[in-house]
Amino acid sequence: MVHRGQARHAQALPDGRYKDTLHTLERLKAQMRARVEHPFRVIKRQFGHVKVRYRGLAKNTHQLKTLFALSNLWMVRAALLAPS
C-alpha cells in the first residue's frame, strides 16, 4: 500500500491495472480528506477560531459545537437563500 505523501511514486509505475487502481484509491482518499477538512477551514477562516483560550472544557466544547453548527449553515447558505 502506498502511504499518504507517496502517491507521486505511482507515476513511476508502469501503466496497467495496479497503477489505475492506485490512482483511483488516492483520488477517493483526497476527496474524503477534502470533505472532512472543509468545515475546519470554514471555522478558522470565516469565524476566526484559530486559537482556543482556556475557559473550561464545557465552555470550549459548547463554543466548538456552535461553530460547527454555524459552519454547516454557512456551507448550505446558497441552497437556503435560493428562491423556491
Secondary structure, 3 states (H helix, E strand, C coil): CCCCCCHHHHHHCCCCHHHHHHHHHHHHHHHHHHHHHHHHHHHHHCCCCCCCCCCCHHHHHHHHHHHHHHHHHHHCHHHHHCCC
